[in-house]
Amino acid sequence: MHKSGFVNIVGNPNVGKSTLMNALVGERISIITSKAQTTRHRILGIVNGDDFQIVYSDTPGVLKPNYKLQESMLNFSKSALTDADVLLYVTDVFDTYEKNADFVEKVKLNQASVLLVINKIDLIDQEKLIVLVEKWKELLPQAEIYPISAINKFNVDNLFSRIKSLLPDSPPFFDKDQLTDKPARFFVTEIIREKILLNYDKEIPYSVEVEVEQFLEDDKLIRINAVIFVERDSQKGIIIGHGGKSLKKVGMDARKDLELFFEKKIFLELFVKVEKDWRNKDNKLKGFGYNLE
C-alpha cells in the first residue's frame, strides 16, 4: 500500500522552520538566515520512497501584519492549517506561547495529527527542557512532542519516522522524481534574496524583492539576468554601494550558491530598480507571486 500526505510546518519567526524543512527533505529548499521574515512564500519540498511520498510545506513565520506583504505571508501560514494531514508546530527553547496565542488556539482546534517540535534543545539544559515540555503538554494536549536540534539533526530521524507512520493511504500527488513545486527561477530569486539578507542591515532586506528577467540554459552554462527592486532611491544607492562594490559582493556570493544548486556554471548579472512602495501595491505583490486572499 502506498502512503502520501501533506505535512505543513508552522510557527513563529526564527524558530528554525526552514532549517527543519531542509533537514527533513535532505536538500536545501528553503533559504535560512538569522533574520525574521526570511521565508515569504509557502515552499513545498517533496520526499519520495518506494511506498510513500511526503509533501512538506515551509511557511512564513506567524506575525501581526504591518503592510500588505506581511498580510500575504500570514495568509500562507493560515492556509497551512486547513490542508495538512500532519501539522508540525515548531517552537524553540526561547519562544513564548504569548507571542501568537491566537494561532496556537487555531492549532489546538486542528483536525490533523499535530506534532509539536521543540527546536534548539542543544542550547538548554535538561531540567529547563522538562519544564518546557510540561508547559506545552498543557497548552496543546493533543500534540505529540518532539524535542530536536534541527541544525545538528538530533532526533530528526525519529520525527521523520513518526511523520511517515501518520501518512494516509494514497497514491502520490506529484511525480516521483519531483523535489519541489517551485520553478528554477524561484530558487534564483530566493538565493539572491538570502545574500541581501546576509549583507545588508536594518530595513534594506525587507524592502527588497528579486525578479528573474532572463534564464537561459545550455549544456554547460546558465545565463541569468535578475532585477533587485527597492522602494526608495536611497535604498538603491545602498544596495549598489560605493563604486558598485556591495552589489558585486551579492552577485559573487549568489553565483557560488547557484552553481552548487544547479551543478552548472552560472553567468549572473544583477540590476537595481526603484518600485515605490511595492510592499503595499496589490498588482506588484500579485506579480511577485504573493497570495492576497
The 8 nearest C-alpha neighbors of each residue, nearest first, counted from 0:
[[1, 2, 50, 168, 169, 51, 170, 167],
 [2, 0, 50, 51, 169, 168, 170, 3],
 [3, 1, 168, 51, 169, 167, 166, 50],
 [4, 2, 52, 169, 51, 171, 53, 166],
 [3, 5, 166, 53, 84, 54, 167, 6],
 [4, 6, 54, 83, 84, 55, 53, 7],
 [7, 5, 55, 85, 83, 86, 54, 84],
 [6, 8, 56, 86, 55, 83, 79, 87],
 [7, 9, 87, 57, 56, 88, 86, 58],
 [10, 8, 88, 58, 89, 87, 7, 76],
 [11, 9, 89, 88, 60, 61, 90, 12],
 [10, 12, 60, 61, 14, 13, 90, 62],
 [13, 11, 60, 35, 14, 61, 36, 10],
 [14, 12, 35, 15, 11, 33, 34, 60],
 [13, 15, 91, 90, 12, 16, 11, 89],
 [16, 14, 18, 13, 17, 19, 118, 149],
 [15, 17, 19, 18, 14, 20, 89, 8],
 [16, 18, 20, 19, 29, 15, 21, 31],
 [17, 19, 15, 21, 20, 16, 149, 22],
 [20, 18, 22, 149, 16, 17, 21, 23],
 [19, 21, 17, 23, 22, 18, 24, 16],
 [20, 22, 24, 27, 18, 26, 19, 23],
 [21, 23, 19, 25, 20, 24, 18, 149],
 [24, 22, 20, 21, 25, 19, 159, 155],
 [25, 23, 21, 26, 22, 46, 20, 44],
 [24, 26, 22, 23, 21, 27, 20, 46],
 [27, 25, 24, 21, 28, 22, 23, 44],
 [26, 28, 21, 29, 25, 30, 24, 22],
 [27, 29, 26, 21, 44, 30, 42, 20],
 [30, 28, 17, 27, 31, 21, 42, 20],
 [31, 29, 193, 189, 28, 190, 17, 32],
 [30, 32, 17, 29, 18, 37, 33, 193],
 [33, 31, 34, 37, 30, 197, 193, 196],
 [32, 34, 35, 13, 31, 37, 197, 196],
 [35, 33, 32, 37, 36, 13, 196, 31],
 [34, 36, 12, 13, 37, 33, 60, 32],
 [37, 35, 38, 12, 60, 39, 59, 34],
 [36, 38, 35, 34, 39, 32, 31, 30],
 [39, 37, 59, 36, 40, 58, 30, 60],
 [38, 40, 59, 72, 37, 36, 41, 58],
 [41, 39, 42, 38, 58, 59, 72, 75],
 [40, 42, 58, 57, 75, 56, 43, 59],
 [41, 43, 57, 56, 40, 44, 58, 29],
 [44, 42, 56, 179, 55, 180, 45, 54],
 [43, 45, 179, 55, 178, 54, 24, 56],
 [44, 46, 54, 178, 179, 53, 55, 43],
 [45, 47, 53, 52, 24, 54, 44, 178],
 [48, 46, 52, 51, 175, 45, 53, 49],
 [47, 49, 51, 50, 52, 46, 175, 53],
 [48, 50, 51, 47, 1, 52, 175, 2],
 [49, 51, 1, 48, 2, 0, 52, 47],
 [52, 50, 2, 48, 1, 3, 47, 49],
 [51, 53, 47, 3, 46, 171, 48, 2],
 [54, 52, 46, 4, 45, 3, 55, 5],
 [53, 55, 45, 5, 6, 44, 4, 43],
 [56, 54, 6, 44, 43, 7, 5, 45],
 [55, 57, 43, 7, 42, 8, 41, 6],
 [58, 56, 8, 42, 41, 17, 20, 43],
 [57, 59, 41, 76, 9, 40, 8, 75],
 [60, 58, 38, 39, 72, 76, 40, 61],
 [61, 59, 12, 11, 10, 62, 36, 58],
 [62, 60, 11, 73, 10, 12, 59, 76],
 [63, 61, 64, 60, 73, 11, 12, 99],
 [62, 64, 65, 61, 69, 73, 70, 99],
 [63, 65, 69, 70, 66, 62, 67, 73],
 [66, 64, 69, 63, 67, 70, 68, 62],
 [67, 65, 69, 68, 64, 279, 70, 278],
 [66, 68, 70, 279, 69, 278, 71, 65],
 [67, 69, 278, 71, 70, 66, 72, 279],
 [68, 70, 64, 72, 71, 67, 66, 73],
 [71, 69, 67, 73, 64, 72, 68, 74],
 [70, 72, 74, 291, 68, 290, 69, 73],
 [71, 73, 69, 75, 74, 70, 39, 59],
 [72, 74, 76, 70, 75, 71, 61, 69],
 [75, 73, 71, 77, 72, 76, 78, 70],
 [74, 76, 72, 78, 73, 77, 41, 58],
 [77, 75, 73, 79, 74, 58, 78, 59],
 [78, 76, 74, 79, 80, 75, 73, 81],
 [77, 79, 75, 80, 81, 76, 74, 82],
 [78, 80, 76, 77, 81, 7, 82, 83],
 [81, 79, 78, 77, 82, 83, 109, 106],
 [80, 82, 78, 79, 83, 77, 109, 111],
 [81, 83, 79, 80, 84, 78, 5, 7],
 [84, 82, 5, 85, 6, 7, 86, 81],
 [83, 85, 5, 111, 4, 6, 112, 86],
 [86, 84, 6, 112, 83, 111, 113, 5],
 [87, 85, 113, 7, 6, 83, 112, 114],
 [86, 88, 8, 114, 115, 7, 89, 113],
 [87, 89, 115, 9, 10, 116, 8, 86],
 [90, 88, 116, 10, 87, 115, 9, 117],
 [91, 89, 117, 14, 94, 118, 116, 10],
 [90, 92, 118, 117, 94, 14, 93, 119],
 [91, 93, 94, 119, 120, 118, 117, 123],
 [94, 92, 91, 95, 90, 14, 119, 123],
 [95, 93, 91, 92, 90, 96, 14, 11],
 [96, 94, 97, 98, 93, 99, 90, 92],
 [95, 97, 98, 100, 99, 94, 103, 138],
 [96, 98, 100, 99, 95, 101, 94, 103],
 [99, 97, 96, 95, 100, 11, 94, 62],
 [100, 98, 97, 101, 102, 96, 103, 61],
 [99, 101, 97, 103, 102, 96, 98, 104],
 [102, 100, 104, 99, 103, 105, 97, 98],
 [101, 103, 105, 104, 100, 99, 106, 61],
 [104, 102, 106, 100, 105, 101, 107, 99],
 [103, 105, 107, 101, 102, 106, 100, 108],
 [106, 104, 102, 108, 103, 107, 109, 101],
 [107, 105, 103, 109, 104, 108, 102, 80],
 [106, 108, 104, 105, 109, 139, 103, 141],
 [109, 107, 105, 106, 110, 104, 103, 111],
 [110, 108, 106, 107, 111, 105, 80, 113],
 [109, 111, 108, 112, 113, 107, 84, 106],
 [112, 110, 84, 85, 109, 113, 83, 86],
 [111, 113, 85, 86, 84, 114, 110, 142],
 [114, 112, 86, 142, 85, 87, 111, 115],
 [115, 113, 143, 87, 142, 144, 86, 116],
 [116, 114, 144, 88, 142, 143, 87, 89],
 [115, 117, 89, 145, 146, 144, 88, 118],
 [118, 116, 146, 91, 90, 147, 145, 89],
 [117, 119, 91, 147, 148, 120, 116, 90],
 [120, 118, 148, 121, 91, 122, 92, 147],
 [121, 119, 122, 123, 148, 118, 147, 92],
 [120, 122, 119, 123, 148, 124, 147, 118],
 [123, 121, 120, 119, 124, 92, 148, 93],
 [124, 122, 120, 121, 127, 128, 125, 92],
 [125, 123, 127, 126, 128, 122, 120, 121],
 [124, 126, 128, 127, 129, 123, 120, 130],
 [127, 125, 129, 128, 124, 130, 123, 131],
 [128, 126, 130, 129, 125, 124, 131, 123],
 [127, 129, 131, 125, 126, 130, 132, 124],
 [128, 130, 132, 126, 131, 127, 125, 133],
 [131, 129, 127, 133, 128, 132, 134, 126],
 [132, 130, 128, 134, 129, 133, 127, 135],
 [131, 133, 129, 135, 134, 130, 128, 136],
 [134, 132, 136, 130, 131, 135, 129, 137],
 [133, 135, 131, 137, 136, 132, 130, 138],
 [134, 136, 138, 132, 137, 133, 139, 131],
 [137, 135, 140, 133, 139, 134, 138, 132],
 [138, 136, 135, 134, 140, 139, 133, 132],
 [137, 139, 135, 136, 140, 134, 107, 103],
 [140, 138, 136, 141, 142, 137, 135, 107],
 [139, 141, 136, 137, 142, 138, 135, 107],
 [142, 140, 139, 143, 113, 107, 136, 112],
 [143, 141, 113, 114, 140, 139, 115, 144],
 [142, 144, 114, 115, 113, 145, 141, 140],
 [143, 145, 115, 114, 116, 142, 146, 132],
 [144, 146, 116, 115, 117, 147, 143, 158],
 [145, 147, 117, 116, 118, 120, 144, 154],
 [148, 146, 118, 154, 153, 117, 120, 149],
 [147, 149, 119, 153, 118, 151, 150, 120],
 [150, 148, 152, 19, 151, 147, 18, 153],
 [149, 151, 152, 148, 18, 19, 119, 22],
 [152, 150, 153, 148, 149, 121, 147, 119],
 [153, 151, 149, 155, 150, 148, 154, 22],
 [152, 154, 148, 151, 155, 147, 149, 156],
 [155, 153, 147, 157, 156, 152, 158, 148],
 [154, 156, 158, 152, 153, 157, 159, 147],
 [157, 155, 159, 158, 154, 160, 153, 152],
 [158, 156, 160, 159, 154, 155, 161, 145],
 [157, 159, 155, 161, 156, 160, 162, 154],
 [158, 160, 156, 162, 157, 161, 155, 163],
 [161, 159, 157, 163, 162, 158, 156, 164],
 [160, 162, 164, 158, 163, 159, 157, 165],
 [163, 161, 159, 165, 164, 160, 158, 166],
 [162, 164, 160, 161, 165, 166, 159, 53],
 [163, 165, 161, 162, 166, 160, 167, 159],
 [166, 164, 162, 163, 161, 167, 85, 112],
 [167, 165, 4, 163, 164, 2, 3, 168],
 [166, 168, 2, 169, 3, 4, 165, 84],
 [169, 167, 2, 1, 3, 166, 0, 170],
 [168, 170, 2, 3, 1, 167, 171, 4],
 [169, 171, 1, 3, 2, 172, 168, 51],
 [172, 170, 3, 173, 52, 169, 174, 51],
 [171, 173, 170, 174, 3, 52, 4, 54],
 [174, 172, 171, 175, 177, 45, 52, 176],
 [175, 173, 177, 176, 172, 171, 178, 47],
 [174, 176, 177, 47, 173, 171, 52, 48],
 [175, 177, 174, 178, 47, 173, 45, 46],
 [178, 176, 174, 175, 179, 173, 45, 180],
 [177, 179, 45, 44, 176, 46, 180, 43],
 [180, 178, 44, 43, 181, 45, 177, 42],
 [181, 179, 43, 182, 178, 44, 42, 177],
 [180, 182, 179, 185, 183, 42, 43, 186],
 [183, 181, 184, 185, 180, 186, 179, 187],
 [184, 182, 185, 186, 187, 181, 261, 214],
 [185, 183, 187, 186, 182, 211, 188, 214],
 [186, 184, 188, 183, 187, 182, 181, 189],
 [187, 185, 189, 188, 184, 183, 190, 182],
 [186, 188, 184, 190, 185, 189, 191, 183],
 [189, 187, 191, 185, 209, 186, 190, 192],
 [190, 188, 186, 192, 191, 187, 193, 185],
 [189, 191, 193, 187, 192, 188, 186, 253],
 [190, 192, 194, 188, 193, 253, 189, 187],
 [193, 191, 195, 189, 194, 190, 188, 196],
 [192, 194, 190, 196, 195, 191, 189, 30],
 [195, 193, 197, 191, 196, 192, 249, 198],
 [194, 196, 192, 198, 197, 193, 204, 199],
 [197, 195, 193, 204, 194, 198, 199, 192],
 [196, 198, 194, 195, 199, 193, 32, 200],
 [199, 197, 195, 196, 194, 200, 249, 245],
 [198, 200, 195, 196, 197, 203, 204, 201],
 [201, 199, 203, 202, 198, 204, 196, 197],
 [200, 202, 203, 199, 204, 205, 196, 206],
 [201, 203, 205, 204, 206, 200, 199, 207],
 [202, 204, 206, 205, 201, 200, 199, 207],
 [205, 203, 196, 207, 206, 202, 195, 199],
 [206, 204, 207, 202, 203, 36, 196, 208],
 [207, 205, 203, 204, 229, 230, 202, 208],
 [208, 206, 229, 204, 205, 228, 227, 203],
 [207, 209, 228, 227, 210, 229, 206, 192],
 [208, 210, 227, 188, 226, 228, 192, 207],
 [211, 209, 226, 225, 188, 212, 227, 208],
 [210, 212, 225, 213, 224, 226, 184, 188],
 [211, 213, 225, 224, 210, 214, 226, 223],
 [214, 212, 224, 223, 211, 215, 225, 222],
 [215, 213, 223, 222, 216, 221, 224, 212],
 [216, 214, 222, 221, 213, 223, 217, 220],
 [217, 215, 221, 220, 222, 214, 218, 219],
 [216, 218, 220, 219, 221, 215, 222, 263],
 [219, 217, 220, 216, 221, 263, 264, 215],
 [218, 220, 217, 263, 264, 221, 216, 265],
 [219, 221, 264, 217, 265, 263, 216, 218],
 [220, 222, 216, 265, 215, 266, 223, 217],
 [223, 221, 266, 215, 214, 265, 267, 216],
 [222, 224, 214, 267, 213, 266, 268, 221],
 [225, 223, 268, 213, 212, 211, 267, 269],
 [224, 226, 211, 269, 212, 210, 223, 270],
 [227, 225, 270, 210, 271, 209, 269, 228],
 [226, 228, 209, 271, 208, 270, 272, 207],
 [227, 229, 272, 208, 207, 273, 271, 209],
 [230, 228, 207, 273, 206, 231, 274, 234],
 [229, 231, 275, 274, 276, 273, 206, 277],
 [232, 230, 234, 233, 273, 229, 275, 235],
 [233, 231, 235, 234, 273, 236, 230, 229],
 [232, 234, 236, 235, 231, 237, 230, 238],
 [235, 233, 237, 231, 236, 232, 238, 229],
 [234, 236, 232, 238, 233, 237, 239, 229],
 [235, 237, 233, 239, 234, 238, 240, 232],
 [236, 238, 234, 240, 235, 239, 233, 245],
 [237, 239, 235, 236, 240, 246, 234, 245],
 [240, 238, 246, 243, 236, 245, 237, 235],
 [241, 239, 245, 237, 243, 244, 238, 236],
 [242, 240, 243, 244, 239, 245, 236, 237],
 [241, 243, 244, 240, 239, 245, 246, 247],
 [244, 242, 239, 240, 241, 246, 245, 247],
 [243, 245, 247, 240, 242, 246, 241, 248],
 [246, 244, 240, 248, 247, 239, 243, 238],
 [247, 245, 239, 249, 248, 243, 244, 238],
 [246, 248, 250, 244, 245, 249, 243, 251],
 [249, 247, 251, 245, 250, 246, 252, 244],
 [248, 250, 246, 252, 247, 251, 194, 253],
 [251, 249, 247, 253, 248, 252, 254, 246],
 [250, 252, 248, 254, 253, 249, 247, 255],
 [253, 251, 249, 255, 254, 250, 248, 256],
 [252, 254, 250, 256, 191, 255, 251, 249],
 [253, 255, 257, 251, 256, 252, 250, 258],
 [256, 254, 258, 252, 253, 257, 251, 259],
 [257, 255, 259, 253, 258, 254, 260, 252],
 [256, 258, 260, 254, 259, 255, 261, 253],
 [259, 257, 262, 263, 255, 261, 256, 260],
 [258, 260, 262, 256, 257, 261, 255, 263],
 [259, 261, 257, 258, 262, 256, 263, 27],
 [260, 262, 258, 263, 259, 257, 264, 265],
 [263, 261, 259, 258, 260, 264, 257, 265],
 [264, 262, 258, 261, 220, 219, 265, 221],
 [263, 265, 220, 258, 221, 219, 266, 262],
 [266, 264, 221, 220, 258, 267, 222, 254],
 [265, 267, 222, 223, 221, 268, 264, 220],
 [268, 266, 223, 224, 265, 222, 254, 269],
 [269, 267, 224, 223, 225, 270, 266, 250],
 [268, 270, 225, 226, 224, 267, 250, 271],
 [269, 271, 226, 227, 225, 272, 268, 224],
 [272, 270, 227, 226, 228, 235, 269, 273],
 [273, 271, 228, 227, 229, 274, 270, 226],
 [272, 274, 229, 230, 228, 231, 275, 232],
 [275, 273, 230, 277, 229, 228, 276, 272],
 [274, 276, 230, 277, 273, 231, 229, 278],
 [275, 277, 230, 278, 279, 274, 280, 231],
 [278, 276, 280, 279, 275, 274, 283, 230],
 [279, 277, 68, 276, 280, 67, 284, 66],
 [278, 280, 67, 277, 276, 66, 281, 68],
 [281, 279, 277, 283, 282, 278, 284, 276],
 [282, 280, 284, 283, 285, 279, 291, 67],
 [283, 281, 285, 284, 280, 286, 287, 277],
 [282, 284, 286, 280, 285, 281, 277, 287],
 [285, 283, 287, 281, 286, 289, 282, 280],
 [286, 284, 288, 289, 282, 287, 283, 281],
 [285, 287, 283, 284, 288, 282, 289, 281],
 [286, 288, 284, 285, 289, 283, 210, 208],
 [289, 287, 285, 286, 284, 290, 40, 283],
 [290, 288, 285, 284, 287, 71, 291, 40],
 [289, 291, 71, 292, 288, 285, 74, 75],
 [292, 290, 71, 289, 70, 285, 74, 281],
 [291, 290, 74, 71, 70, 289, 75, 78]]
